[in-house]
Amino acid sequence: MGKKRKYIKEVEEEVIDDSEETDSSPRLDLEALFGSAADEDEGPKIRTISLYGEVTEEIAAEIVYSLHIINQLRLTERQELSDPEDIDSELVTVNDPLELLISTHGGSAPEMFAIYDMIRLTRKQTDVCTIGIGKVMSAGVLLMAAGTRGKRQIGKNCRVMIHSVIGGFHGGIHNVENEMDEIRWIQEQYIKMLAEESDVSRAQLKKMLQRKVNVYLSAEEAVEMGLADIIV
């Protein structure tokens, strides 16, 4: 009986040890994304988040959560001397920029607005440097334009595309009319926000979208329209 009890005790201890080591809960790797405490002496690294692919609920969740962590923990802040050459000068808070890499064909309009609103919130405390590469289309255009003015970059060979909001629905006539109203709201909101973030007026944007075709732009044209600032 003594051996049996000893065996049961050993098994129970193994189970307890295993449960302590196993943690299946989702967790954001802050050190991987934003650097470790060891980086403080050298100054924090530029923070980089990427949007590569379709704007889906899952992708938006990752970006929104990352931006939320930055805003809540102020991970872009650091202290430095107001005069680097005077060790007795006062300490001031400096915000390092955040980089947002964008390469997308577009995607969900509600998720686009979710990311856009978080970019606007982040801009209040630090510069957001958007970098459009490869393709920046549909929802991605607003997100690229949402970066801090003067710090929005675009690849020389990047293709930009703007088009009308696309929606599909079915059902009774009243439901279809209701959905049409929602599509119109999304379209108007997209035009309004894009006009605010660029040098293109709402009237110009409406005229472009009334063509009912995909409007393709080169990097140079995107800069001329104020959708980006610097060609790289």
TORDO-261500 format. One record per residue (C-alpha): residue in one letter; x negated, y negated, z. Coordinates in Angstrom, 1 decimal, padded with zeros to 4 digits. Layout:
residues N
{mise->A	X->X	Y->Y	Z->Z} .
...
//
This chain:
residues 232
{mise->M	X->000.0	Y->000.0	Z->000.0} .
{mise->G	X->-002.9	Y->-002.3	Z->000.8} .
{mise->K	X->-004.4	Y->-001.9	Z->-002.7} .
{mise->K	X->-001.0	Y->-002.5	Z->-004.3} .
{mise->R	X->-000.5	Y->-005.8	Z->-002.4} .
{mise->K	X->-004.0	Y->-006.9	Z->-003.3} .
{mise->Y	X->-003.3	Y->-006.3	Z->-007.0} .
{mise->I	X->000.0	Y->-008.2	Z->-006.8} .
{mise->K	X->-001.7	Y->-011.1	Z->-005.1} .
{mise->E	X->-004.4	Y->-011.2	Z->-007.8} .
{mise->V	X->-001.8	Y->-011.2	Z->-010.6} .
{mise->E	X->000.1	Y->-014.0	Z->-009.0} .
{mise->E	X->-003.1	Y->-016.1	Z->-008.7} .
{mise->E	X->-003.8	Y->-015.5	Z->-012.4} .
{mise->V	X->-000.3	Y->-016.7	Z->-013.3} .
{mise->I	X->-000.7	Y->-019.8	Z->-011.2} .
{mise->D	X->-004.1	Y->-020.7	Z->-012.7} .
{mise->D	X->-002.8	Y->-020.1	Z->-016.2} .
{mise->S	X->000.3	Y->-022.4	Z->-015.7} .
{mise->E	X->-002.0	Y->-025.2	Z->-014.4} .
{mise->E	X->-004.2	Y->-025.1	Z->-017.5} .
{mise->T	X->-001.3	Y->-024.9	Z->-020.0} .
{mise->D	X->000.6	Y->-028.2	Z->-020.7} .
{mise->S	X->002.9	Y->-028.1	Z->-023.7} .
{mise->S	X->004.3	Y->-031.6	Z->-023.2} .
{mise->P	X->003.5	Y->-034.1	Z->-026.1} .
{mise->R	X->000.7	Y->-036.5	Z->-025.3} .
{mise->L	X->-000.9	Y->-039.3	Z->-027.2} .
{mise->D	X->-004.7	Y->-039.0	Z->-027.3} .
{mise->L	X->-005.5	Y->-042.6	Z->-026.3} .
{mise->E	X->-009.3	Y->-042.0	Z->-026.4} .
{mise->A	X->-009.2	Y->-040.7	Z->-029.9} .
{mise->L	X->-007.0	Y->-043.6	Z->-031.2} .
{mise->F	X->-008.4	Y->-046.5	Z->-029.2} .
{mise->G	X->-011.9	Y->-045.5	Z->-027.9} .
{mise->S	X->-012.9	Y->-044.4	Z->-024.4} .
{mise->A	X->-013.9	Y->-046.4	Z->-021.4} .
{mise->A	X->-017.6	Y->-045.8	Z->-022.3} .
{mise->D	X->-017.0	Y->-048.2	Z->-025.3} .
{mise->E	X->-016.4	Y->-051.1	Z->-023.0} .
{mise->D	X->-020.0	Y->-052.2	Z->-022.8} .
{mise->E	X->-020.3	Y->-052.3	Z->-026.5} .
{mise->G	X->-016.8	Y->-053.9	Z->-026.9} .
{mise->P	X->-013.7	Y->-052.1	Z->-028.1} .
{mise->K	X->-013.5	Y->-050.7	Z->-031.6} .
{mise->I	X->-011.1	Y->-052.1	Z->-034.2} .
{mise->R	X->-007.8	Y->-050.2	Z->-033.7} .
{mise->T	X->-006.6	Y->-048.4	Z->-036.7} .
{mise->I	X->-003.2	Y->-046.8	Z->-037.5} .
{mise->S	X->-002.3	Y->-045.3	Z->-040.8} .
{mise->L	X->000.9	Y->-045.0	Z->-042.8} .
{mise->Y	X->000.2	Y->-042.5	Z->-045.5} .
{mise->G	X->003.1	Y->-040.9	Z->-047.2} .
{mise->E	X->006.9	Y->-041.2	Z->-047.0} .
{mise->V	X->008.4	Y->-043.5	Z->-044.4} .
{mise->T	X->010.3	Y->-040.8	Z->-042.4} .
{mise->E	X->011.7	Y->-040.8	Z->-038.9} .
{mise->E	X->008.7	Y->-038.6	Z->-037.7} .
{mise->I	X->006.1	Y->-040.9	Z->-039.3} .
{mise->A	X->007.9	Y->-044.0	Z->-038.0} .
{mise->A	X->008.0	Y->-042.5	Z->-034.5} .
{mise->E	X->004.3	Y->-042.1	Z->-034.4} .
{mise->I	X->003.5	Y->-045.6	Z->-035.6} .
{mise->V	X->006.1	Y->-047.3	Z->-033.4} .
{mise->Y	X->004.9	Y->-045.3	Z->-030.3} .
{mise->S	X->001.2	Y->-046.2	Z->-031.1} .
{mise->L	X->002.1	Y->-049.9	Z->-031.4} .
{mise->H	X->004.2	Y->-049.7	Z->-028.2} .
{mise->I	X->001.2	Y->-048.3	Z->-026.3} .
{mise->I	X->-001.0	Y->-051.1	Z->-027.6} .
{mise->N	X->001.5	Y->-053.7	Z->-026.6} .
{mise->Q	X->002.2	Y->-052.2	Z->-023.1} .
{mise->L	X->-001.4	Y->-051.5	Z->-022.2} .
{mise->R	X->-002.9	Y->-054.4	Z->-024.1} .
{mise->L	X->-005.5	Y->-052.1	Z->-025.5} .
{mise->T	X->-006.8	Y->-054.8	Z->-027.9} .
{mise->E	X->-007.8	Y->-057.2	Z->-025.1} .
{mise->R	X->-011.3	Y->-057.7	Z->-023.7} .
{mise->Q	X->-013.1	Y->-060.4	Z->-021.7} .
{mise->E	X->-016.0	Y->-062.3	Z->-023.0} .
{mise->L	X->-017.9	Y->-065.6	Z->-022.2} .
{mise->S	X->-016.3	Y->-068.7	Z->-023.7} .
{mise->D	X->-019.9	Y->-069.7	Z->-024.7} .
{mise->P	X->-022.0	Y->-066.5	Z->-025.4} .
{mise->E	X->-025.2	Y->-068.5	Z->-024.9} .
{mise->D	X->-024.2	Y->-069.7	Z->-021.5} .
{mise->I	X->-023.9	Y->-067.0	Z->-018.9} .
{mise->D	X->-022.2	Y->-069.4	Z->-016.5} .
{mise->S	X->-019.4	Y->-070.2	Z->-018.9} .
{mise->E	X->-015.9	Y->-069.0	Z->-018.0} .
{mise->L	X->-014.5	Y->-065.7	Z->-019.1} .
{mise->V	X->-011.7	Y->-065.8	Z->-021.7} .
{mise->T	X->-009.4	Y->-063.1	Z->-023.0} .
{mise->V	X->-010.1	Y->-062.1	Z->-026.6} .
{mise->N	X->-007.8	Y->-059.9	Z->-028.7} .
{mise->D	X->-009.5	Y->-057.5	Z->-031.2} .
{mise->P	X->-007.5	Y->-057.0	Z->-034.4} .
{mise->L	X->-005.4	Y->-054.0	Z->-035.2} .
{mise->E	X->-005.7	Y->-052.4	Z->-038.7} .
{mise->L	X->-002.7	Y->-050.8	Z->-040.4} .
{mise->L	X->-003.6	Y->-048.7	Z->-043.5} .
{mise->I	X->-000.6	Y->-048.3	Z->-045.9} .
{mise->S	X->-000.2	Y->-046.0	Z->-048.8} .
{mise->T	X->003.4	Y->-045.0	Z->-049.5} .
{mise->H	X->006.1	Y->-044.6	Z->-052.1} .
{mise->G	X->008.6	Y->-045.9	Z->-049.5} .
{mise->G	X->011.3	Y->-044.1	Z->-047.6} .
{mise->S	X->014.0	Y->-044.8	Z->-045.0} .
{mise->A	X->015.1	Y->-048.4	Z->-044.7} .
{mise->P	X->016.1	Y->-048.1	Z->-040.9} .
{mise->E	X->012.6	Y->-046.7	Z->-040.1} .
{mise->M	X->011.0	Y->-049.5	Z->-042.2} .
{mise->F	X->012.8	Y->-052.0	Z->-040.0} .
{mise->A	X->011.7	Y->-050.2	Z->-036.9} .
{mise->I	X->008.0	Y->-050.4	Z->-037.9} .
{mise->Y	X->008.4	Y->-053.9	Z->-039.1} .
{mise->D	X->009.9	Y->-055.2	Z->-035.8} .
{mise->M	X->007.0	Y->-053.5	Z->-033.9} .
{mise->I	X->004.5	Y->-055.2	Z->-036.2} .
{mise->R	X->006.1	Y->-058.5	Z->-035.4} .
{mise->L	X->006.0	Y->-057.8	Z->-031.7} .
{mise->T	X->002.3	Y->-056.8	Z->-031.9} .
{mise->R	X->001.4	Y->-060.0	Z->-033.9} .
{mise->K	X->002.4	Y->-062.0	Z->-030.8} .
{mise->Q	X->-000.7	Y->-060.8	Z->-029.0} .
{mise->T	X->-003.2	Y->-059.8	Z->-031.7} .
{mise->D	X->-003.9	Y->-060.0	Z->-035.4} .
{mise->V	X->-002.5	Y->-057.2	Z->-037.5} .
{mise->C	X->-004.7	Y->-056.6	Z->-040.5} .
{mise->T	X->-002.7	Y->-054.6	Z->-043.1} .
{mise->I	X->-004.6	Y->-052.8	Z->-045.9} .
{mise->G	X->-002.6	Y->-051.6	Z->-048.9} .
{mise->I	X->-004.3	Y->-048.8	Z->-050.8} .
{mise->G	X->-003.3	Y->-046.4	Z->-053.6} .
{mise->K	X->000.4	Y->-047.3	Z->-053.8} .
{mise->V	X->002.5	Y->-049.7	Z->-051.7} .
{mise->M	X->006.1	Y->-049.3	Z->-052.8} .
{mise->S	X->009.6	Y->-050.1	Z->-051.7} .
{mise->A	X->009.6	Y->-050.1	Z->-047.8} .
{mise->G	X->005.8	Y->-050.3	Z->-047.8} .
{mise->V	X->005.8	Y->-053.7	Z->-049.5} .
{mise->L	X->007.5	Y->-055.4	Z->-046.5} .
{mise->L	X->005.2	Y->-053.6	Z->-044.1} .
{mise->M	X->002.1	Y->-054.7	Z->-045.9} .
{mise->A	X->003.4	Y->-058.3	Z->-046.1} .
{mise->A	X->004.2	Y->-058.2	Z->-042.4} .
{mise->G	X->000.5	Y->-058.4	Z->-041.5} .
{mise->T	X->-001.1	Y->-061.6	Z->-040.1} .
{mise->R	X->-001.4	Y->-064.2	Z->-042.8} .
{mise->G	X->-005.0	Y->-064.4	Z->-044.2} .
{mise->K	X->-005.8	Y->-060.9	Z->-043.0} .
{mise->R	X->-003.6	Y->-058.8	Z->-045.4} .
{mise->Q	X->-005.8	Y->-056.8	Z->-047.7} .
{mise->I	X->-005.0	Y->-054.8	Z->-050.8} .
{mise->G	X->-007.1	Y->-052.4	Z->-052.9} .
{mise->K	X->-008.1	Y->-053.6	Z->-056.3} .
{mise->N	X->-006.4	Y->-050.6	Z->-057.9} .
{mise->C	X->-003.4	Y->-050.5	Z->-055.7} .
{mise->R	X->000.0	Y->-050.5	Z->-057.4} .
{mise->V	X->002.8	Y->-052.4	Z->-055.7} .
{mise->M	X->006.5	Y->-051.7	Z->-056.5} .
{mise->I	X->009.7	Y->-053.4	Z->-055.5} .
{mise->H	X->013.2	Y->-052.2	Z->-056.2} .
{mise->S	X->016.8	Y->-052.4	Z->-055.0} .
{mise->V	X->017.9	Y->-050.4	Z->-052.0} .
{mise->I	X->018.9	Y->-046.8	Z->-053.0} .
{mise->G	X->021.8	Y->-045.1	Z->-051.2} .
{mise->G	X->024.0	Y->-042.0	Z->-051.8} .
{mise->F	X->027.3	Y->-041.3	Z->-050.2} .
{mise->H	X->030.6	Y->-039.6	Z->-050.8} .
{mise->G	X->034.0	Y->-039.2	Z->-049.2} .
{mise->G	X->037.2	Y->-041.2	Z->-049.0} .
{mise->I	X->037.5	Y->-044.7	Z->-050.6} .
{mise->H	X->037.5	Y->-046.5	Z->-047.3} .
{mise->N	X->034.3	Y->-044.7	Z->-046.2} .
{mise->V	X->032.6	Y->-045.4	Z->-049.5} .
{mise->E	X->033.5	Y->-049.1	Z->-049.2} .
{mise->N	X->032.1	Y->-049.2	Z->-045.6} .
{mise->E	X->028.9	Y->-047.6	Z->-046.8} .
{mise->M	X->028.6	Y->-050.1	Z->-049.6} .
{mise->D	X->028.8	Y->-052.9	Z->-047.1} .
{mise->E	X->026.0	Y->-051.4	Z->-045.1} .
{mise->I	X->023.8	Y->-051.0	Z->-048.3} .
{mise->R	X->024.5	Y->-054.7	Z->-049.1} .
{mise->W	X->023.4	Y->-055.7	Z->-045.6} .
{mise->I	X->020.2	Y->-053.7	Z->-045.8} .
{mise->Q	X->019.4	Y->-055.2	Z->-049.2} .
{mise->E	X->020.0	Y->-058.8	Z->-048.0} .
{mise->Q	X->018.0	Y->-058.2	Z->-044.8} .
{mise->Y	X->015.1	Y->-056.7	Z->-046.9} .
{mise->I	X->015.1	Y->-059.8	Z->-049.2} .
{mise->K	X->015.3	Y->-062.2	Z->-046.3} .
{mise->M	X->012.4	Y->-060.6	Z->-044.4} .
{mise->L	X->010.2	Y->-060.2	Z->-047.6} .
{mise->A	X->010.8	Y->-063.9	Z->-048.4} .
{mise->E	X->009.8	Y->-064.9	Z->-044.9} .
{mise->E	X->006.6	Y->-062.9	Z->-045.1} .
{mise->S	X->005.5	Y->-063.9	Z->-048.6} .
{mise->D	X->005.5	Y->-066.9	Z->-051.0} .
{mise->V	X->008.5	Y->-065.6	Z->-053.0} .
{mise->S	X->011.9	Y->-067.2	Z->-052.4} .
{mise->R	X->015.0	Y->-065.3	Z->-051.8} .
{mise->A	X->016.4	Y->-066.4	Z->-055.1} .
{mise->Q	X->013.3	Y->-065.1	Z->-056.9} .
{mise->L	X->013.5	Y->-061.8	Z->-055.2} .
{mise->K	X->017.2	Y->-061.4	Z->-056.0} .
{mise->K	X->016.5	Y->-062.2	Z->-059.6} .
{mise->M	X->013.8	Y->-059.5	Z->-059.7} .
{mise->L	X->016.1	Y->-056.9	Z->-058.1} .
{mise->Q	X->019.0	Y->-057.7	Z->-060.4} .
{mise->R	X->017.0	Y->-056.2	Z->-063.3} .
{mise->K	X->017.9	Y->-052.8	Z->-061.7} .
{mise->V	X->014.5	Y->-051.3	Z->-062.5} .
{mise->N	X->011.3	Y->-050.7	Z->-060.6} .
{mise->V	X->009.2	Y->-053.9	Z->-060.6} .
{mise->Y	X->005.5	Y->-052.9	Z->-060.7} .
{mise->L	X->002.8	Y->-055.4	Z->-059.6} .
{mise->S	X->-001.0	Y->-055.3	Z->-059.8} .
{mise->A	X->-003.1	Y->-056.3	Z->-056.8} .
{mise->E	X->-003.7	Y->-059.7	Z->-058.4} .
{mise->E	X->000.0	Y->-060.3	Z->-058.8} .
{mise->A	X->000.7	Y->-059.2	Z->-055.2} .
{mise->V	X->-001.8	Y->-061.8	Z->-054.0} .
{mise->E	X->-000.2	Y->-064.5	Z->-056.2} .
{mise->M	X->003.2	Y->-063.7	Z->-054.7} .
{mise->G	X->001.8	Y->-063.9	Z->-051.2} .
{mise->L	X->002.4	Y->-060.2	Z->-050.4} .
{mise->A	X->-001.3	Y->-059.8	Z->-049.6} .
{mise->D	X->-004.2	Y->-062.2	Z->-049.2} .
{mise->I	X->-007.5	Y->-060.5	Z->-050.1} .
{mise->I	X->-008.4	Y->-058.0	Z->-052.8} .
{mise->V	X->-010.9	Y->-055.4	Z->-051.7} .
//
